[in-house]
Amino acid sequence: MSTAATSFPERNAAEVADIVLASEAAAPEVQARRTRQRRQMYIGQVASYSLGASVLLLYAYGGTVDMAVPSLFWLGGLLIIGTFTVLSEAGFGDRFEDHYLTVFQISAHMALQLLFLLAVPRVGVAFLAVLFLIFAFGTLRMTSRQAMVTWGLATCGLAFVFLGTNLPIGLPVATRLERTASMLCFVLVIGQCASLGLFGATLRKILYRRSIELKAAYRRIEELAELDELTGSYNRRCIMRLLDVEIEKSRQTSSPCAIALIDLDWFKRINDVHGHPIGDEVLRTFAITIFANIRPSDSFGRYGGEEFLLLLPDTTGDAAERMLERLRSIVADLDWDAFSAGMRVTISAGVVTLRELDTADTFLARADRALYSAKAQGRNRIATS
């Protein structure tokens, strides 16, 4: 027999995933979506009780139950649904984590089934079958604690029916009409169980898809936390961490390590003459150019302002100097006129290799002194220390 346990439409599974994956109940759009989905659920429940009443009507036509039973069953279901609909429209459930008030709904629907089981024991098996469906439906939303509470309530109700009374609970199959009605009871319950299974499968797919999206988003957040927003290079915090890593790796493997502190020449003048938007484009173009001309093992980050740090693992001083000279030449030869007529952009760099007693601070200090020397010599050049 069909009851309030009718499964939600598959599109509602997305909302369940929202409950699991995000705490956003205060958002107006989320509340509006939840209200809309609760309405869909209540419409499904009305249809479900209507089907159940139709089966009881078959029993009534066969004389198995009184003609008033189908109407009372349908009205009882509508009373429960109407009560929770009013609470839903008033936003009462939105103040709770379980905005569906699942325990209360499940308890109310189970109580109605038990009431009709007591009132019409001759078709009691049909009402008992629905209890399993109601509880199965509830477990899709209930926490472990809520499941234990509803299980306890169901146990008390069933104990009263089976142990507190001597009612002959049965399922009539004496006539063709009774057999048809009894068959429909189980057909509807099995159908709704299948729907719950499909709903669960859809929910699992959505949760899996959401987990993939969350992992991708988390990776992206990690990347953004390490990148300079303007240039896409590593930010200072990240490049300094990588510097410590490269120093330690160089010492463990006894391999050379070089760094270059790079500065865009007269960058303040570029900003003053051509404007900050052009200055930003210059920084971005410079960073892209460096990325395109360094090795995958190299690391490049914005040290501050127009200064950048390039880490060159497994690189000797001579090789590092040649690499920086090549980068200097590439930057100087770019067509900067595309940004502003007459613009010319060059770089200066200080290149140093790791020494036995160097720390990250002393390593950088030597690179800074080499950069200062390159600037003192007229800029657009590479200096070593």
FIMARVEX-185444 format. One record per residue (C-alpha): y, z, x; residue number from 1. Coordinates in steps of 0.001 Angstrom, whole numbers. Example, Ala and Ser with C-alpha at 12.3 -4.5 7.8 and 13.67 -1.06 7.14 Angstrom:
FIMARVEX-185444
> c2	c3	c1	i
> -4500	7800	12300	1
> -1060	7140	13670	2
end
This chain:
FIMARVEX-185444
> c2	c3	c1	i
> 0	0	0	1
> 3404	-948	1355	2
> 5922	1836	1896	3
> 8947	2771	3977	4
> 6989	1985	7099	5
> 7856	-1723	6951	6
> 8728	-2835	10477	7
> 12233	-3847	11430	8
> 13083	-7501	12028	9
> 12429	-8487	15600	10
> 16130	-8832	16333	11
> 16447	-5046	15939	12
> 14393	-4513	19070	13
> 17482	-5226	21162	14
> 19169	-2204	19667	15
> 16211	3	20542	16
> 16489	-1191	24096	17
> 20151	-221	24043	18
> 19147	3325	23097	19
> 16716	3508	25962	20
> 18858	1815	28594	21
> 22419	2846	27821	22
> 24411	5735	26503	23
> 27185	3968	24653	24
> 27078	5540	21207	25
> 30809	6162	21178	26
> 31692	2461	21430	27
> 32972	1128	18067	28
> 31056	-2135	18424	29
> 27842	-208	19054	30
> 28367	1979	16001	31
> 29067	-1096	13876	32
> 25903	-2766	15137	33
> 23836	346	14452	34
> 25211	605	10930	35
> 24332	-3033	10322	36
> 20806	-2534	11620	37
> 20266	583	9539	38
> 21245	-1454	6489	39
> 18629	-4023	7414	40
> 16064	-1259	7731	41
> 16915	202	4326	42
> 16666	-3250	2715	43
> 13216	-3565	4263	44
> 12273	-163	2894	45
> 13337	-1163	-629	46
> 11164	-4269	-388	47
> 8339	-2149	941	48
> 8462	323	-1948	49
> 8683	-2588	-4379	50
> 5437	-4000	-3008	51
> 3813	-577	-3214	52
> 4948	-167	-6805	53
> 3523	-3611	-7617	54
> 90	-2526	-6407	55
> 329	640	-8497	56
> 1319	-1546	-11432	57
> -1997	-3378	-11084	58
> -3790	-34	-11257	59
> -1702	828	-14311	60
> -2625	-2412	-16079	61
> -6253	-1615	-15407	62
> -5836	1842	-16888	63
> -6554	3605	-13608	64
> -3164	5374	-13513	65
> -466	6051	-16051	66
> 2116	3300	-16576	67
> 4865	5709	-15467	68
> 3401	6075	-11960	69
> 4662	2742	-10501	70
> 8176	3344	-11815	71
> 8293	6937	-10562	72
> 6972	5886	-7161	73
> 9595	3154	-6861	74
> 12414	5439	-8033	75
> 11276	8177	-5637	76
> 11431	5740	-2750	77
> 14848	4508	-3833	78
> 16112	8099	-3996	79
> 15067	8716	-371	80
> 16469	5399	809	81
> 19693	5896	-1146	82
> 20219	9347	369	83
> 19888	8116	3922	84
> 21973	5034	3137	85
> 24855	7247	1972	86
> 24537	9340	5151	87
> 24456	6177	7242	88
> 27547	4665	5640	89
> 29386	7957	6136	90
> 28505	7831	9847	91
> 26654	11139	9651	92
> 23842	10070	11981	93
> 26163	8677	14651	94
> 26898	12159	15903	95
> 23252	12562	16935	96
> 21296	10868	19721	97
> 18736	9773	17110	98
> 21190	8128	14741	99
> 18343	7030	12457	100
> 17494	10694	11701	101
> 13911	9635	12261	102
> 12245	13033	11777	103
> 13990	13572	8468	104
> 13213	10073	7226	105
> 9565	10243	8246	106
> 9213	13700	6712	107
> 10763	12575	3433	108
> 8539	9503	3141	109
> 5408	11469	4058	110
> 6315	14128	1484	111
> 6573	11436	-1207	112
> 3139	10083	-293	113
> 1598	13558	-407	114
> 3290	14261	-3730	115
> 1756	11168	-5304	116
> -1545	11953	-3623	117
> -1539	15239	-5542	118
> -299	13627	-8747	119
> -2653	10625	-8703	120
> -5683	11683	-6626	121
> -7824	8921	-8075	122
> -5991	6400	-5872	123
> -5291	8983	-3173	124
> -6889	7040	-333	125
> -4209	4393	-694	126
> -1480	7001	-152	127
> -3394	8508	2773	128
> -3630	5119	4480	129
> 122	4782	4305	130
> 606	8121	6095	131
> -885	6598	9250	132
> 1506	3680	9021	133
> 4535	5902	8470	134
> 3660	8034	11468	135
> 2932	5000	13641	136
> 6307	3556	12699	137
> 8030	6824	13556	138
> 6494	7017	17005	139
> 8376	3874	17990	140
> 11548	5952	17917	141
> 10535	9578	18184	142
> 10581	11682	21317	143
> 7521	13741	22222	144
> 9077	16805	20620	145
> 9901	14940	17420	146
> 6373	13543	17270	147
> 4927	17051	17555	148
> 7217	18297	14784	149
> 6279	15499	12371	150
> 2619	15843	13297	151
> 2803	19537	12472	152
> 4447	18832	9127	153
> 1841	16197	8290	154
> -943	18608	9254	155
> 440	21303	6962	156
> 724	18849	4074	157
> -2789	17489	4542	158
> -4240	20986	4953	159
> -2723	21943	1620	160
> -4126	18836	-109	161
> -7634	19073	1342	162
> -8074	22814	1746	163
> -5723	24203	-865	164
> -6937	22024	-3729	165
> -10195	20615	-5035	166
> -8749	17287	-6108	167
> -11197	14364	-6082	168
> -9369	12008	-3731	169
> -10693	8500	-4111	170
> -10124	4764	-4231	171
> -11217	3127	-7512	172
> -13353	-6	-7273	173
> -15118	39	-10655	174
> -13469	-3051	-12108	175
> -12371	-6390	-10682	176
> -8697	-5430	-11140	177
> -9210	-2084	-9372	178
> -11000	-3800	-6525	179
> -8162	-6318	-6248	180
> -5539	-3559	-6223	181
> -7503	-1527	-3641	182
> -7901	-4595	-1482	183
> -4156	-5261	-1636	184
> -3468	-1676	-560	185
> -5272	-2231	2714	186
> -4061	-5823	3130	187
> -452	-4627	2976	188
> -1078	-1692	5321	189
> -2888	-3907	7839	190
> -125	-6491	7564	191
> 2502	-3906	8319	192
> 447	-2580	11235	193
> 392	-6130	12601	194
> 4167	-6319	12140	195
> 4568	-3060	14045	196
> 2435	-4502	16823	197
> 4621	-7603	16987	198
> 7707	-5425	16969	199
> 6295	-3363	19820	200
> 5463	-6496	21792	201
> 8977	-7820	21240	202
> 10412	-4493	22311	203
> 8350	-4503	25501	204
> 9566	-8005	26329	205
> 13164	-7011	25734	206
> 12801	-3822	27779	207
> 11205	-5821	30593	208
> 14011	-8375	30462	209
> 16611	-5604	30391	210
> 14956	-3895	33373	211
> 15149	-7152	35333	212
> 18808	-7524	34354	213
> 19532	-3921	35332	214
> 17861	-4372	38710	215
> 19904	-7508	39314	216
> 23067	-5712	38207	217
> 22241	-2772	40465	218
> 21754	-5098	43411	219
> 25062	-6746	42583	220
> 26791	-3359	42416	221
> 25351	-2490	45807	222
> 26627	-5785	47176	223
> 30082	-5254	45703	224
> 30176	-1743	47148	225
> 29668	-3281	50588	226
> 31928	-6324	50285	227
> 35622	-6825	50656	228
> 36871	-8052	47293	229
> 39293	-10625	48665	230
> 37320	-12287	51453	231
> 33692	-11621	50523	232
> 33037	-10240	54000	233
> 31722	-6724	54553	234
> 34275	-3992	53934	235
> 35272	-1542	56650	236
> 32830	1182	55600	237
> 29905	-1227	55631	238
> 30751	-3040	58869	239
> 31168	317	60623	240
> 27746	1402	59369	241
> 26261	-1874	60619	242
> 27959	-1331	63974	243
> 26151	2010	64353	244
> 22879	290	63435	245
> 23375	-2484	66005	246
> 24278	-7	68744	247
> 21125	1999	68085	248
> 18978	-1148	67899	249
> 20447	-2447	71169	250
> 19600	787	72953	251
> 16076	961	71543	252
> 15254	-2637	72522	253
> 17363	-2743	75704	254
> 18976	-5919	74394	255
> 22640	-6922	74850	256
> 25140	-6484	72057	257
> 28678	-7810	71769	258
> 31477	-7393	69276	259
> 34715	-9244	68668	260
> 37813	-7798	67061	261
> 39655	-10762	65525	262
> 43260	-10886	64343	263
> 45088	-13662	62473	264
> 48191	-14429	64500	265
> 51564	-13782	62894	266
> 49941	-13143	59517	267
> 52893	-11083	58260	268
> 55110	-14090	58880	269
> 52728	-16240	56802	270
> 53043	-13795	53906	271
> 56811	-13595	54228	272
> 57404	-17349	54504	273
> 54712	-18761	52213	274
> 54051	-15850	49853	275
> 51191	-13402	49363	276
> 49059	-15741	47191	277
> 49041	-18255	50056	278
> 48306	-15415	52463	279
> 45295	-14432	50375	280
> 44019	-18009	50407	281
> 44421	-18075	54184	282
> 42302	-14927	54519	283
> 39631	-16340	52214	284
> 39531	-19681	54017	285
> 39344	-17964	57393	286
> 36441	-15772	56229	287
> 34557	-18755	54788	288
> 35060	-20646	58039	289
> 33666	-17771	60098	290
> 30671	-17378	57780	291
> 29912	-21084	58122	292
> 29900	-20935	61911	293
> 28043	-17747	62839	294
> 24334	-17007	63056	295
> 22356	-15340	60231	296
> 21828	-12328	62485	297
> 25573	-11823	63014	298
> 27632	-9546	60781	299
> 31235	-10140	59827	300
> 33529	-7659	58096	301
> 37146	-6935	57329	302
> 38260	-4146	59640	303
> 41661	-3771	58036	304
> 44512	-6018	56863	305
> 44224	-9244	58831	306
> 41835	-7762	61417	307
> 38120	-8572	61272	308
> 35111	-7309	63190	309
> 32285	-9614	64228	310
> 28987	-8081	65397	311
> 26924	-10233	67742	312
> 23487	-8724	68402	313
> 21335	-10051	71253	314
> 24424	-11689	72748	315
> 25704	-11445	76308	316
> 29362	-11281	77159	317
> 29549	-14896	78303	318
> 27759	-16165	75196	319
> 30021	-14064	72962	320
> 33129	-15408	74698	321
> 31964	-18981	74241	322
> 31184	-18362	70572	323
> 34616	-16863	69938	324
> 36339	-19684	71782	325
> 34515	-22143	69540	326
> 35563	-20188	66421	327
> 39158	-20040	67670	328
> 39214	-23793	68118	329
> 37683	-24434	64674	330
> 40256	-22209	62930	331
> 43164	-23775	64811	332
> 41991	-27292	63916	333
> 41714	-26657	60165	334
> 44100	-28567	57914	335
> 46299	-25642	56901	336
> 48911	-28082	55571	337
> 46810	-28200	52404	338
> 48132	-24734	51565	339
> 51712	-25250	52619	340
> 53468	-27980	54582	341
> 53875	-27149	58229	342
> 51580	-24125	58132	343
> 49602	-23359	61278	344
> 47052	-20560	61529	345
> 45472	-19333	64745	346
> 43465	-16296	65779	347
> 43285	-13967	68737	348
> 40187	-11953	69597	349
> 39041	-9239	71935	350
> 35400	-9572	72978	351
> 33422	-6768	74630	352
> 29759	-5977	75303	353
> 28040	-2640	74824	354
> 27914	-295	77790	355
> 25412	2475	78372	356
> 27751	5355	77477	357
> 29591	3609	74664	358
> 29893	5185	71258	359
> 31071	3206	68248	360
> 34590	4558	68813	361
> 34757	3698	72513	362
> 33150	325	71860	363
> 35840	-493	69299	364
> 38581	933	71489	365
> 37669	-1474	74268	366
> 37622	-4384	71812	367
> 41034	-3309	70559	368
> 42431	-3248	74095	369
> 41036	-6729	74723	370
> 42641	-7950	71495	371
> 45954	-6439	72541	372
> 45637	-8278	75855	373
> 45033	-11587	74020	374
> 48177	-11029	71957	375
> 50197	-10054	75028	376
> 49185	-13303	76685	377
> 50702	-15329	73854	378
> 48054	-15212	71077	379
> 45678	-17998	70020	380
> 43308	-16987	72776	381
> 40226	-14907	73547	382
> 40318	-11932	75910	383
> 37494	-9798	77271	384
> 37299	-6293	78604	385
end
